[in-house]
Amino acid sequence: SYLTKIGDKISIKASEKSQKLVKSYIEMEPNLQVQDWLEVDRNNLQGQVKAMPTREDVQIPVEEQLIVELCSR
């Protein structure tokens, strides 16, 4: 994981191996849905954080209380 803020740009490492891996994934999943709070430039293999995600944006089941308990240790 990595902490980001609005306006941060995210790109793929310049190594040929990393770029090849991401390009192959994009080809396998051409209709991959991206969250509304992200902007993606598939041609240049980069993205930008447009907004901070809300709780409703998280699509996996999360028990917030367990996270709070873990972090408070």
PDB file of N, CA, C, O and CB in Angstrom:
ATOM      1  N   SER A   1       0.841  -1.179   0.000  1.00  0.00           N
ATOM      2  CA  SER A   1       0.000   0.000   0.000  1.00  0.00           C
ATOM      3  C   SER A   1       0.881   1.236   0.000  1.00  0.00           C
ATOM      4  O   SER A   1       2.074   1.178   0.298  1.00  0.00           O
ATOM      5  CB  SER A   1      -0.954   0.001   1.211  1.00  0.00           C
ATOM      6  N   TYR A   2       0.267   2.341  -0.338  1.00  0.00           N
ATOM      7  CA  TYR A   2       0.997   3.598  -0.418  1.00  0.00           C
ATOM      8  C   TYR A   2       0.021   4.734  -0.173  1.00  0.00           C
ATOM      9  O   TYR A   2      -1.072   4.732  -0.739  1.00  0.00           O
ATOM     10  CB  TYR A   2       1.708   3.757  -1.794  1.00  0.00           C
ATOM     11  N   LEU A   3       0.379   5.691   0.644  1.00  0.00           N
ATOM     12  CA  LEU A   3      -0.483   6.841   0.903  1.00  0.00           C
ATOM     13  C   LEU A   3      -0.380   7.835  -0.252  1.00  0.00           C
ATOM     14  O   LEU A   3       0.717   8.202  -0.674  1.00  0.00           O
ATOM     15  CB  LEU A   3      -0.105   7.521   2.244  1.00  0.00           C
ATOM     16  N   THR A   4      -1.522   8.259  -0.750  1.00  0.00           N
ATOM     17  CA  THR A   4      -1.553   9.245  -1.824  1.00  0.00           C
ATOM     18  C   THR A   4      -2.460  10.393  -1.437  1.00  0.00           C
ATOM     19  O   THR A   4      -3.223  10.306  -0.475  1.00  0.00           O
ATOM     20  CB  THR A   4      -2.021   8.609  -3.144  1.00  0.00           C
ATOM     21  N   LYS A   5      -2.368  11.465  -2.194  1.00  0.00           N
ATOM     22  CA  LYS A   5      -3.261  12.598  -1.991  1.00  0.00           C
ATOM     23  C   LYS A   5      -3.774  13.042  -3.358  1.00  0.00           C
ATOM     24  O   LYS A   5      -3.246  12.627  -4.390  1.00  0.00           O
ATOM     25  CB  LYS A   5      -2.537  13.773  -1.244  1.00  0.00           C
ATOM     26  N   ILE A   6      -4.788  13.873  -3.360  1.00  0.00           N
ATOM     27  CA  ILE A   6      -5.376  14.352  -4.601  1.00  0.00           C
ATOM     28  C   ILE A   6      -4.306  15.056  -5.428  1.00  0.00           C
ATOM     29  O   ILE A   6      -3.556  15.890  -4.922  1.00  0.00           O
ATOM     30  CB  ILE A   6      -6.566  15.302  -4.320  1.00  0.00           C
ATOM     31  N   GLY A   7      -4.251  14.704  -6.698  1.00  0.00           N
ATOM     32  CA  GLY A   7      -3.279  15.300  -7.612  1.00  0.00           C
ATOM     33  C   GLY A   7      -2.036  14.458  -7.804  1.00  0.00           C
ATOM     34  O   GLY A   7      -1.278  14.703  -8.742  1.00  0.00           O
ATOM     35  N   ASP A   8      -1.794  13.461  -6.938  1.00  0.00           N
ATOM     36  CA  ASP A   8      -0.621  12.603  -7.094  1.00  0.00           C
ATOM     37  C   ASP A   8      -0.704  11.832  -8.399  1.00  0.00           C
ATOM     38  O   ASP A   8      -1.764  11.336  -8.782  1.00  0.00           O
ATOM     39  CB  ASP A   8      -0.492  11.633  -5.909  1.00  0.00           C
ATOM     40  N   LYS A   9       0.437  11.740  -9.076  1.00  0.00           N
ATOM     41  CA  LYS A   9       0.522  10.959 -10.310  1.00  0.00           C
ATOM     42  C   LYS A   9       1.218   9.647  -9.997  1.00  0.00           C
ATOM     43  O   LYS A   9       2.188   9.601  -9.241  1.00  0.00           O
ATOM     44  CB  LYS A   9       1.281  11.741 -11.432  1.00  0.00           C
ATOM     45  N   ILE A  10       0.704   8.590 -10.589  1.00  0.00           N
ATOM     46  CA  ILE A  10       1.222   7.243 -10.354  1.00  0.00           C
ATOM     47  C   ILE A  10       1.619   6.682 -11.708  1.00  0.00           C
ATOM     48  O   ILE A  10       0.839   6.733 -12.659  1.00  0.00           O
ATOM     49  CB  ILE A  10       0.162   6.318  -9.631  1.00  0.00           C
ATOM     50  N   SER A  11       2.826   6.149 -11.796  1.00  0.00           N
ATOM     51  CA  SER A  11       3.266   5.590 -13.072  1.00  0.00           C
ATOM     52  C   SER A  11       4.006   4.278 -12.849  1.00  0.00           C
ATOM     53  O   SER A  11       4.404   3.940 -11.734  1.00  0.00           O
ATOM     54  CB  SER A  11       4.164   6.588 -13.820  1.00  0.00           C
ATOM     55  N   ILE A  12       4.169   3.569 -13.923  1.00  0.00           N
ATOM     56  CA  ILE A  12       4.870   2.283 -13.882  1.00  0.00           C
ATOM     57  C   ILE A  12       6.373   2.549 -13.955  1.00  0.00           C
ATOM     58  O   ILE A  12       6.824   3.439 -14.677  1.00  0.00           O
ATOM     59  CB  ILE A  12       4.406   1.342 -15.054  1.00  0.00           C
ATOM     60  N   LYS A  13       7.131   1.772 -13.207  1.00  0.00           N
ATOM     61  CA  LYS A  13       8.581   1.887 -13.212  1.00  0.00           C
ATOM     62  C   LYS A  13       9.096   1.787 -14.651  1.00  0.00           C
ATOM     63  O   LYS A  13       8.526   1.057 -15.462  1.00  0.00           O
ATOM     64  CB  LYS A  13       9.222   0.791 -12.319  1.00  0.00           C
ATOM     65  N   ALA A  14      10.150   2.500 -14.966  1.00  0.00           N
ATOM     66  CA  ALA A  14      10.652   2.584 -16.338  1.00  0.00           C
ATOM     67  C   ALA A  14      11.297   1.287 -16.835  1.00  0.00           C
ATOM     68  O   ALA A  14      11.662   1.198 -18.007  1.00  0.00           O
ATOM     69  CB  ALA A  14      11.650   3.702 -16.438  1.00  0.00           C
ATOM     70  N   SER A  15      11.440   0.299 -15.983  1.00  0.00           N
ATOM     71  CA  SER A  15      12.093  -0.937 -16.423  1.00  0.00           C
ATOM     72  C   SER A  15      11.239  -1.661 -17.463  1.00  0.00           C
ATOM     73  O   SER A  15      10.010  -1.660 -17.392  1.00  0.00           O
ATOM     74  CB  SER A  15      12.362  -1.863 -15.219  1.00  0.00           C
ATOM     75  N   GLU A  16      11.901  -2.262 -18.403  1.00  0.00           N
ATOM     76  CA  GLU A  16      11.210  -2.966 -19.493  1.00  0.00           C
ATOM     77  C   GLU A  16      10.329  -4.090 -18.949  1.00  0.00           C
ATOM     78  O   GLU A  16       9.226  -4.314 -19.447  1.00  0.00           O
ATOM     79  CB  GLU A  16      12.231  -3.537 -20.498  1.00  0.00           C
ATOM     80  N   LYS A  17      10.811  -4.786 -17.939  1.00  0.00           N
ATOM     81  CA  LYS A  17      10.058  -5.895 -17.349  1.00  0.00           C
ATOM     82  C   LYS A  17       8.728  -5.406 -16.764  1.00  0.00           C
ATOM     83  O   LYS A  17       7.684  -6.014 -17.002  1.00  0.00           O
ATOM     84  CB  LYS A  17      10.895  -6.589 -16.255  1.00  0.00           C
ATOM     85  N   SER A  18       8.765  -4.312 -16.002  1.00  0.00           N
ATOM     86  CA  SER A  18       7.543  -3.772 -15.396  1.00  0.00           C
ATOM     87  C   SER A  18       6.564  -3.293 -16.455  1.00  0.00           C
ATOM     88  O   SER A  18       5.368  -3.569 -16.368  1.00  0.00           O
ATOM     89  CB  SER A  18       7.880  -2.624 -14.445  1.00  0.00           C
ATOM     90  N   GLN A  19       7.062  -2.583 -17.447  1.00  0.00           N
ATOM     91  CA  GLN A  19       6.197  -2.052 -18.502  1.00  0.00           C
ATOM     92  C   GLN A  19       5.565  -3.188 -19.304  1.00  0.00           C
ATOM     93  O   GLN A  19       4.385  -3.126 -19.651  1.00  0.00           O
ATOM     94  CB  GLN A  19       6.994  -1.121 -19.435  1.00  0.00           C
ATOM     95  N   LYS A  20       6.335  -4.204 -19.592  1.00  0.00           N
ATOM     96  CA  LYS A  20       5.821  -5.346 -20.356  1.00  0.00           C
ATOM     97  C   LYS A  20       4.718  -6.063 -19.575  1.00  0.00           C
ATOM     98  O   LYS A  20       3.701  -6.452 -20.149  1.00  0.00           O
ATOM     99  CB  LYS A  20       6.966  -6.332 -20.694  1.00  0.00           C
ATOM    100  N   LEU A  21       4.917  -6.236 -18.281  1.00  0.00           N
ATOM    101  CA  LEU A  21       3.936  -6.904 -17.432  1.00  0.00           C
ATOM    102  C   LEU A  21       2.609  -6.139 -17.428  1.00  0.00           C
ATOM    103  O   LEU A  21       1.546  -6.739 -17.591  1.00  0.00           O
ATOM    104  CB  LEU A  21       4.477  -7.043 -15.998  1.00  0.00           C
ATOM    105  N   VAL A  22       2.668  -4.842 -17.246  1.00  0.00           N
ATOM    106  CA  VAL A  22       1.453  -4.031 -17.192  1.00  0.00           C
ATOM    107  C   VAL A  22       0.763  -4.002 -18.555  1.00  0.00           C
ATOM    108  O   VAL A  22      -0.461  -4.113 -18.631  1.00  0.00           O
ATOM    109  CB  VAL A  22       1.782  -2.600 -16.729  1.00  0.00           C
ATOM    110  N   LYS A  23       1.529  -3.855 -19.622  1.00  0.00           N
ATOM    111  CA  LYS A  23       0.936  -3.850 -20.964  1.00  0.00           C
ATOM    112  C   LYS A  23       0.227  -5.167 -21.261  1.00  0.00           C
ATOM    113  O   LYS A  23      -0.848  -5.164 -21.862  1.00  0.00           O
ATOM    114  CB  LYS A  23       2.015  -3.588 -22.023  1.00  0.00           C
ATOM    115  N   SER A  24       0.807  -6.285 -20.854  1.00  0.00           N
ATOM    116  CA  SER A  24       0.167  -7.576 -21.099  1.00  0.00           C
ATOM    117  C   SER A  24      -1.127  -7.700 -20.293  1.00  0.00           C
ATOM    118  O   SER A  24      -2.102  -8.277 -20.772  1.00  0.00           O
ATOM    119  CB  SER A  24       1.127  -8.727 -20.747  1.00  0.00           C
ATOM    120  N   TYR A  25      -1.137  -7.162 -19.076  1.00  0.00           N
ATOM    121  CA  TYR A  25      -2.348  -7.193 -18.257  1.00  0.00           C
ATOM    122  C   TYR A  25      -3.445  -6.344 -18.890  1.00  0.00           C
ATOM    123  O   TYR A  25      -4.607  -6.749 -18.921  1.00  0.00           O
ATOM    124  CB  TYR A  25      -2.048  -6.699 -16.832  1.00  0.00           C
ATOM    125  N   ILE A  26      -3.079  -5.171 -19.394  1.00  0.00           N
ATOM    126  CA  ILE A  26      -4.056  -4.291 -20.046  1.00  0.00           C
ATOM    127  C   ILE A  26      -4.638  -4.980 -21.280  1.00  0.00           C
ATOM    128  O   ILE A  26      -5.835  -4.864 -21.544  1.00  0.00           O
ATOM    129  CB  ILE A  26      -3.401  -2.939 -20.441  1.00  0.00           C
ATOM    130  N   GLU A  27      -3.819  -5.684 -22.022  1.00  0.00           N
ATOM    131  CA  GLU A  27      -4.308  -6.395 -23.209  1.00  0.00           C
ATOM    132  C   GLU A  27      -5.257  -7.524 -22.821  1.00  0.00           C
ATOM    133  O   GLU A  27      -6.227  -7.785 -23.533  1.00  0.00           O
ATOM    134  CB  GLU A  27      -3.130  -6.957 -24.021  1.00  0.00           C
ATOM    135  N   MET A  28      -4.994  -8.193 -21.706  1.00  0.00           N
ATOM    136  CA  MET A  28      -5.856  -9.283 -21.246  1.00  0.00           C
ATOM    137  C   MET A  28      -7.188  -8.756 -20.720  1.00  0.00           C
ATOM    138  O   MET A  28      -8.209  -9.435 -20.835  1.00  0.00           O
ATOM    139  CB  MET A  28      -5.150 -10.094 -20.158  1.00  0.00           C
ATOM    140  N   GLU A  29      -7.190  -7.563 -20.149  1.00  0.00           N
ATOM    141  CA  GLU A  29      -8.388  -6.966 -19.537  1.00  0.00           C
ATOM    142  C   GLU A  29      -8.655  -5.591 -20.141  1.00  0.00           C
ATOM    143  O   GLU A  29      -8.536  -4.588 -19.438  1.00  0.00           O
ATOM    144  CB  GLU A  29      -8.224  -6.854 -17.997  1.00  0.00           C
ATOM    145  N   PRO A  30      -9.016  -5.513 -21.431  1.00  0.00           N
ATOM    146  CA  PRO A  30      -9.187  -4.198 -22.064  1.00  0.00           C
ATOM    147  C   PRO A  30     -10.346  -3.382 -21.491  1.00  0.00           C
ATOM    148  O   PRO A  30     -10.339  -2.156 -21.598  1.00  0.00           O
ATOM    149  CB  PRO A  30      -9.398  -4.377 -23.540  1.00  0.00           C
ATOM    150  N   ASN A  31     -11.329  -4.029 -20.894  1.00  0.00           N
ATOM    151  CA  ASN A  31     -12.495  -3.324 -20.352  1.00  0.00           C
ATOM    152  C   ASN A  31     -12.450  -3.194 -18.840  1.00  0.00           C
ATOM    153  O   ASN A  31     -13.489  -3.028 -18.201  1.00  0.00           O
ATOM    154  CB  ASN A  31     -13.761  -4.034 -20.755  1.00  0.00           C
ATOM    155  N   LEU A  32     -11.273  -3.266 -18.269  1.00  0.00           N
ATOM    156  CA  LEU A  32     -11.113  -3.176 -16.826  1.00  0.00           C
ATOM    157  C   LEU A  32     -11.681  -1.855 -16.316  1.00  0.00           C
ATOM    158  O   LEU A  32     -11.305  -0.784 -16.792  1.00  0.00           O
ATOM    159  CB  LEU A  32      -9.631  -3.314 -16.434  1.00  0.00           C
ATOM    160  N   GLN A  33     -12.578  -1.938 -15.355  1.00  0.00           N
ATOM    161  CA  GLN A  33     -13.207  -0.751 -14.783  1.00  0.00           C
ATOM    162  C   GLN A  33     -12.270  -0.092 -13.767  1.00  0.00           C
ATOM    163  O   GLN A  33     -11.628  -0.775 -12.969  1.00  0.00           O
ATOM    164  CB  GLN A  33     -14.554  -1.117 -14.119  1.00  0.00           C
ATOM    165  N   VAL A  34     -12.201   1.208 -13.806  1.00  0.00           N
ATOM    166  CA  VAL A  34     -11.368   1.976 -12.888  1.00  0.00           C
ATOM    167  C   VAL A  34     -12.292   2.803 -12.003  1.00  0.00           C
ATOM    168  O   VAL A  34     -13.292   3.343 -12.475  1.00  0.00           O
ATOM    169  CB  VAL A  34     -10.348   2.889 -13.661  1.00  0.00           C
ATOM    170  N   GLN A  35     -11.963   2.898 -10.744  1.00  0.00           N
ATOM    171  CA  GLN A  35     -12.764   3.685  -9.807  1.00  0.00           C
ATOM    172  C   GLN A  35     -12.869   5.128 -10.276  1.00  0.00           C
ATOM    173  O   GLN A  35     -11.959   5.648 -10.921  1.00  0.00           O
ATOM    174  CB  GLN A  35     -12.161   3.627  -8.396  1.00  0.00           C
ATOM    175  N   ASP A  36     -13.992   5.775  -9.945  1.00  0.00           N
ATOM    176  CA  ASP A  36     -14.238   7.157 -10.365  1.00  0.00           C
ATOM    177  C   ASP A  36     -13.229   8.143  -9.789  1.00  0.00           C
ATOM    178  O   ASP A  36     -13.017   9.209 -10.367  1.00  0.00           O
ATOM    179  CB  ASP A  36     -15.629   7.573  -9.961  1.00  0.00           C
ATOM    180  N   TRP A  37     -12.609   7.813  -8.675  1.00  0.00           N
ATOM    181  CA  TRP A  37     -11.676   8.738  -8.042  1.00  0.00           C
ATOM    182  C   TRP A  37     -10.271   8.651  -8.642  1.00  0.00           C
ATOM    183  O   TRP A  37      -9.359   9.359  -8.214  1.00  0.00           O
ATOM    184  CB  TRP A  37     -11.614   8.467  -6.555  1.00  0.00           C
ATOM    185  N   LEU A  38     -10.109   7.776  -9.637  1.00  0.00           N
ATOM    186  CA  LEU A  38      -8.833   7.652 -10.342  1.00  0.00           C
ATOM    187  C   LEU A  38      -9.002   8.015 -11.805  1.00  0.00           C
ATOM    188  O   LEU A  38     -10.061   7.787 -12.390  1.00  0.00           O
ATOM    189  CB  LEU A  38      -8.272   6.227 -10.209  1.00  0.00           C
ATOM    190  N   GLU A  39      -7.965   8.577 -12.389  1.00  0.00           N
ATOM    191  CA  GLU A  39      -7.926   8.849 -13.814  1.00  0.00           C
ATOM    192  C   GLU A  39      -6.762   8.045 -14.375  1.00  0.00           C
ATOM    193  O   GLU A  39      -5.651   8.120 -13.850  1.00  0.00           O
ATOM    194  CB  GLU A  39      -7.777  10.393 -14.118  1.00  0.00           C
ATOM    195  N   VAL A  40      -7.002   7.272 -15.444  1.00  0.00           N
ATOM    196  CA  VAL A  40      -5.975   6.386 -15.969  1.00  0.00           C
ATOM    197  C   VAL A  40      -5.670   6.718 -17.422  1.00  0.00           C
ATOM    198  O   VAL A  40      -6.575   6.921 -18.232  1.00  0.00           O
ATOM    199  CB  VAL A  40      -6.407   4.928 -15.838  1.00  0.00           C
ATOM    200  N   ASP A  41      -4.381   6.770 -17.737  1.00  0.00           N
ATOM    201  CA  ASP A  41      -3.900   6.935 -19.105  1.00  0.00           C
ATOM    202  C   ASP A  41      -3.222   5.620 -19.481  1.00  0.00           C
ATOM    203  O   ASP A  41      -2.044   5.415 -19.185  1.00  0.00           O
ATOM    204  CB  ASP A  41      -2.909   8.174 -19.244  1.00  0.00           C
ATOM    205  N   ARG A  42      -3.967   4.735 -20.132  1.00  0.00           N
ATOM    206  CA  ARG A  42      -3.452   3.395 -20.452  1.00  0.00           C
ATOM    207  C   ARG A  42      -2.313   3.442 -21.460  1.00  0.00           C
ATOM    208  O   ARG A  42      -1.434   2.581 -21.434  1.00  0.00           O
ATOM    209  CB  ARG A  42      -4.571   2.517 -20.991  1.00  0.00           C
ATOM    210  N   ASN A  43      -2.313   4.426 -22.342  1.00  0.00           N
ATOM    211  CA  ASN A  43      -1.249   4.514 -23.351  1.00  0.00           C
ATOM    212  C   ASN A  43       0.097   4.860 -22.735  1.00  0.00           C
ATOM    213  O   ASN A  43       1.128   4.340 -23.162  1.00  0.00           O
ATOM    214  CB  ASN A  43      -1.607   5.551 -24.401  1.00  0.00           C
ATOM    215  N   ASN A  44       0.094   5.730 -21.739  1.00  0.00           N
ATOM    216  CA  ASN A  44       1.340   6.143 -21.094  1.00  0.00           C
ATOM    217  C   ASN A  44       1.604   5.401 -19.786  1.00  0.00           C
ATOM    218  O   ASN A  44       2.573   5.693 -19.085  1.00  0.00           O
ATOM    219  CB  ASN A  44       1.311   7.629 -20.832  1.00  0.00           C
ATOM    220  N   LEU A  45       0.740   4.441 -19.461  1.00  0.00           N
ATOM    221  CA  LEU A  45       0.885   3.624 -18.247  1.00  0.00           C
ATOM    222  C   LEU A  45       1.030   4.489 -16.997  1.00  0.00           C
ATOM    223  O   LEU A  45       1.952   4.308 -16.202  1.00  0.00           O
ATOM    224  CB  LEU A  45       2.097   2.694 -18.376  1.00  0.00           C
ATOM    225  N   GLN A  46       0.111   5.423 -16.844  1.00  0.00           N
ATOM    226  CA  GLN A  46       0.129   6.253 -15.650  1.00  0.00           C
ATOM    227  C   GLN A  46      -1.288   6.626 -15.251  1.00  0.00           C
ATOM    228  O   GLN A  46      -2.234   6.451 -16.018  1.00  0.00           O
ATOM    229  CB  GLN A  46       0.971   7.513 -15.876  1.00  0.00           C
ATOM    230  N   GLY A  47      -1.415   7.137 -14.047  1.00  0.00           N
ATOM    231  CA  GLY A  47      -2.712   7.543 -13.545  1.00  0.00           C
ATOM    232  C   GLY A  47      -2.569   8.718 -12.605  1.00  0.00           C
ATOM    233  O   GLY A  47      -1.461   9.134 -12.266  1.00  0.00           O
ATOM    234  N   GLN A  48      -3.714   9.249 -12.187  1.00  0.00           N
ATOM    235  CA  GLN A  48      -3.712  10.380 -11.271  1.00  0.00           C
ATOM    236  C   GLN A  48      -4.883  10.229 -10.308  1.00  0.00           C
ATOM    237  O   GLN A  48      -5.969   9.791 -10.689  1.00  0.00           O
ATOM    238  CB  GLN A  48      -3.792  11.730 -12.042  1.00  0.00           C
ATOM    239  N   VAL A  49      -4.640  10.599  -9.059  1.00  0.00           N
ATOM    240  CA  VAL A  49      -5.679  10.569  -8.038  1.00  0.00           C
ATOM    241  C   VAL A  49      -6.516  11.842  -8.201  1.00  0.00           C
ATOM    242  O   VAL A  49      -6.014  12.947  -7.993  1.00  0.00           O
ATOM    243  CB  VAL A  49      -5.060  10.462  -6.585  1.00  0.00           C
ATOM    244  N   LYS A  50      -7.795  11.687  -8.575  1.00  0.00           N
ATOM    245  CA  LYS A  50      -8.685  12.835  -8.773  1.00  0.00           C
ATOM    246  C   LYS A  50      -9.386  13.248  -7.482  1.00  0.00           C
ATOM    247  O   LYS A  50      -9.691  14.426  -7.293  1.00  0.00           O
ATOM    248  CB  LYS A  50      -9.722  12.513  -9.840  1.00  0.00           C
ATOM    249  N   ALA A  51      -9.642  12.298  -6.602  1.00  0.00           N
ATOM    250  CA  ALA A  51     -10.346  12.559  -5.343  1.00  0.00           C
ATOM    251  C   ALA A  51      -9.985  11.446  -4.372  1.00  0.00           C
ATOM    252  O   ALA A  51      -9.435  10.418  -4.768  1.00  0.00           O
ATOM    253  CB  ALA A  51     -11.906  12.645  -5.554  1.00  0.00           C
ATOM    254  N   MET A  52     -10.291  11.653  -3.121  1.00  0.00           N
ATOM    255  CA  MET A  52     -10.063  10.597  -2.143  1.00  0.00           C
ATOM    256  C   MET A  52     -11.268   9.650  -2.179  1.00  0.00           C
ATOM    257  O   MET A  52     -12.406  10.109  -2.278  1.00  0.00           O
ATOM    258  CB  MET A  52      -9.842  11.191  -0.700  1.00  0.00           C
ATOM    259  N   PRO A  53     -11.033   8.349  -2.099  1.00  0.00           N
ATOM    260  CA  PRO A  53     -12.147   7.407  -2.137  1.00  0.00           C
ATOM    261  C   PRO A  53     -13.008   7.517  -0.881  1.00  0.00           C
ATOM    262  O   PRO A  53     -12.517   7.822   0.206  1.00  0.00           O
ATOM    263  CB  PRO A  53     -11.628   5.978  -2.293  1.00  0.00           C
ATOM    264  N   THR A  54     -14.270   7.267  -1.054  1.00  0.00           N
ATOM    265  CA  THR A  54     -15.195   7.251   0.079  1.00  0.00           C
ATOM    266  C   THR A  54     -15.415   5.799   0.496  1.00  0.00           C
ATOM    267  O   THR A  54     -14.987   4.878  -0.198  1.00  0.00           O
ATOM    268  CB  THR A  54     -16.557   7.948  -0.284  1.00  0.00           C
ATOM    269  N   ARG A  55     -16.074   5.601   1.616  1.00  0.00           N
ATOM    270  CA  ARG A  55     -16.363   4.240   2.096  1.00  0.00           C
ATOM    271  C   ARG A  55     -17.176   3.471   1.057  1.00  0.00           C
ATOM    272  O   ARG A  55     -16.990   2.266   0.892  1.00  0.00           O
ATOM    273  CB  ARG A  55     -17.126   4.286   3.446  1.00  0.00           C
ATOM    274  N   GLU A  56     -18.063   4.153   0.365  1.00  0.00           N
ATOM    275  CA  GLU A  56     -18.900   3.496  -0.642  1.00  0.00           C
ATOM    276  C   GLU A  56     -18.077   3.027  -1.840  1.00  0.00           C
ATOM    277  O   GLU A  56     -18.509   2.132  -2.567  1.00  0.00           O
ATOM    278  CB  GLU A  56     -20.003   4.444  -1.109  1.00  0.00           C
ATOM    279  N   ASP A  57     -16.897   3.616  -2.059  1.00  0.00           N
ATOM    280  CA  ASP A  57     -16.039   3.212  -3.180  1.00  0.00           C
ATOM    281  C   ASP A  57     -15.340   1.879  -2.930  1.00  0.00           C
ATOM    282  O   ASP A  57     -14.913   1.219  -3.878  1.00  0.00           O
ATOM    283  CB  ASP A  57     -15.000   4.285  -3.450  1.00  0.00           C
ATOM    284  N   VAL A  58     -15.220   1.480  -1.678  1.00  0.00           N
ATOM    285  CA  VAL A  58     -14.539   0.231  -1.337  1.00  0.00           C
ATOM    286  C   VAL A  58     -15.488  -0.925  -1.626  1.00  0.00           C
ATOM    287  O   VAL A  58     -16.540  -1.047  -1.000  1.00  0.00           O
ATOM    288  CB  VAL A  58     -14.081   0.220   0.161  1.00  0.00           C
ATOM    289  N   GLN A  59     -15.108  -1.773  -2.579  1.00  0.00           N
ATOM    290  CA  GLN A  59     -16.008  -2.826  -3.029  1.00  0.00           C
ATOM    291  C   GLN A  59     -15.750  -4.182  -2.378  1.00  0.00           C
ATOM    292  O   GLN A  59     -16.474  -5.142  -2.639  1.00  0.00           O
ATOM    293  CB  GLN A  59     -15.905  -2.966  -4.505  1.00  0.00           C
ATOM    294  N   ILE A  60     -14.738  -4.265  -1.546  1.00  0.00           N
ATOM    295  CA  ILE A  60     -14.481  -5.524  -0.853  1.00  0.00           C
ATOM    296  C   ILE A  60     -15.029  -5.421   0.569  1.00  0.00           C
ATOM    297  O   ILE A  60     -15.096  -4.323   1.122  1.00  0.00           O
ATOM    298  CB  ILE A  60     -12.955  -5.860  -0.842  1.00  0.00           C
ATOM    299  N   PRO A  61     -15.422  -6.547   1.169  1.00  0.00           N
ATOM    300  CA  PRO A  61     -15.952  -6.477   2.532  1.00  0.00           C
ATOM    301  C   PRO A  61     -14.842  -6.098   3.530  1.00  0.00           C
ATOM    302  O   PRO A  61     -13.796  -6.745   3.587  1.00  0.00           O
ATOM    303  CB  PRO A  61     -16.593  -7.833   2.929  1.00  0.00           C
ATOM    304  N   VAL A  62     -15.087  -5.055   4.299  1.00  0.00           N
ATOM    305  CA  VAL A  62     -14.113  -4.562   5.269  1.00  0.00           C
ATOM    306  C   VAL A  62     -14.812  -4.355   6.601  1.00  0.00           C
ATOM    307  O   VAL A  62     -15.898  -3.779   6.662  1.00  0.00           O
ATOM    308  CB  VAL A  62     -13.448  -3.243   4.781  1.00  0.00           C
ATOM    309  N   GLU A  63     -14.185  -4.826   7.658  1.00  0.00           N
ATOM    310  CA  GLU A  63     -14.703  -4.578   9.001  1.00  0.00           C
ATOM    311  C   GLU A  63     -13.824  -3.509   9.634  1.00  0.00           C
ATOM    312  O   GLU A  63     -12.752  -3.805  10.161  1.00  0.00           O
ATOM    313  CB  GLU A  63     -14.729  -5.893   9.870  1.00  0.00           C
ATOM    314  N   GLU A  64     -14.287  -2.267   9.577  1.00  0.00           N
ATOM    315  CA  GLU A  64     -13.507  -1.133  10.042  1.00  0.00           C
ATOM    316  C   GLU A  64     -13.075  -1.278  11.495  1.00  0.00           C
ATOM    317  O   GLU A  64     -11.969  -0.875  11.856  1.00  0.00           O
ATOM    318  CB  GLU A  64     -14.296   0.134   9.872  1.00  0.00           C
ATOM    319  N   GLN A  65     -13.929  -1.844  12.325  1.00  0.00           N
ATOM    320  CA  GLN A  65     -13.597  -1.966  13.745  1.00  0.00           C
ATOM    321  C   GLN A  65     -12.346  -2.824  13.944  1.00  0.00           C
ATOM    322  O   GLN A  65     -11.543  -2.539  14.833  1.00  0.00           O
ATOM    323  CB  GLN A  65     -14.782  -2.568  14.522  1.00  0.00           C
ATOM    324  N   LEU A  66     -12.168  -3.861  13.138  1.00  0.00           N
ATOM    325  CA  LEU A  66     -10.969  -4.696  13.261  1.00  0.00           C
ATOM    326  C   LEU A  66      -9.706  -3.907  12.883  1.00  0.00           C
ATOM    327  O   LEU A  66      -8.646  -4.108  13.476  1.00  0.00           O
ATOM    328  CB  LEU A  66     -11.099  -5.952  12.369  1.00  0.00           C
ATOM    329  N   ILE A  67      -9.823  -3.027  11.914  1.00  0.00           N
ATOM    330  CA  ILE A  67      -8.689  -2.193  11.527  1.00  0.00           C
ATOM    331  C   ILE A  67      -8.341  -1.225  12.647  1.00  0.00           C
ATOM    332  O   ILE A  67      -7.168  -1.045  12.972  1.00  0.00           O
ATOM    333  CB  ILE A  67      -8.995  -1.425  10.231  1.00  0.00           C
ATOM    334  N   VAL A  68      -9.351  -0.604  13.236  1.00  0.00           N
ATOM    335  CA  VAL A  68      -9.137   0.309  14.343  1.00  0.00           C
ATOM    336  C   VAL A  68      -8.462  -0.406  15.506  1.00  0.00           C
ATOM    337  O   VAL A  68      -7.528   0.122  16.110  1.00  0.00           O
ATOM    338  CB  VAL A  68     -10.462   0.924  14.792  1.00  0.00           C
ATOM    339  N   GLU A  69      -8.932  -1.596  15.812  1.00  0.00           N
ATOM    340  CA  GLU A  69      -8.348  -2.359  16.913  1.00  0.00           C
ATOM    341  C   GLU A  69      -6.891  -2.700  16.641  1.00  0.00           C
ATOM    342  O   GLU A  69      -6.060  -2.614  17.545  1.00  0.00           O
ATOM    343  CB  GLU A  69      -9.143  -3.635  17.154  1.00  0.00           C
ATOM    344  N   LEU A  70      -6.570  -3.085  15.416  1.00  0.00           N
ATOM    345  CA  LEU A  70      -5.199  -3.426  15.061  1.00  0.00           C
ATOM    346  C   LEU A  70      -4.294  -2.196  15.150  1.00  0.00           C
ATOM    347  O   LEU A  70      -3.188  -2.277  15.684  1.00  0.00           O
ATOM    348  CB  LEU A  70      -5.147  -4.026  13.648  1.00  0.00           C
ATOM    349  N   CYS A  71      -4.752  -1.077  14.638  1.00  0.00           N
ATOM    350  CA  CYS A  71      -3.937   0.132  14.637  1.00  0.00           C
ATOM    351  C   CYS A  71      -3.761   0.739  16.016  1.00  0.00           C
ATOM    352  O   CYS A  71      -2.800   1.471  16.251  1.00  0.00           O
ATOM    353  CB  CYS A  71      -4.542   1.146  13.727  1.00  0.00           C
ATOM    354  N   SER A  72      -4.667   0.449  16.926  1.00  0.00           N
ATOM    355  CA  SER A  72      -4.576   1.045  18.264  1.00  0.00           C
ATOM    356  C   SER A  72      -3.642   0.273  19.188  1.00  0.00           C
ATOM    357  O   SER A  72      -3.442   0.673  20.335  1.00  0.00           O
ATOM    358  CB  SER A  72      -5.953   1.121  18.891  1.00  0.00           C
ATOM    359  N   ARG A  73      -3.082  -0.803  18.718  1.00  0.00           N
ATOM    360  CA  ARG A  73      -2.156  -1.593  19.559  1.00  0.00           C
ATOM    361  C   ARG A  73      -0.845  -0.910  19.735  1.00  0.00           C
ATOM    362  O   ARG A  73       0.040  -1.437  20.410  1.00  0.00           O
ATOM    363  CB  ARG A  73      -1.924  -2.959  18.968  1.00  0.00           C
TER     364      ARG A  73
END
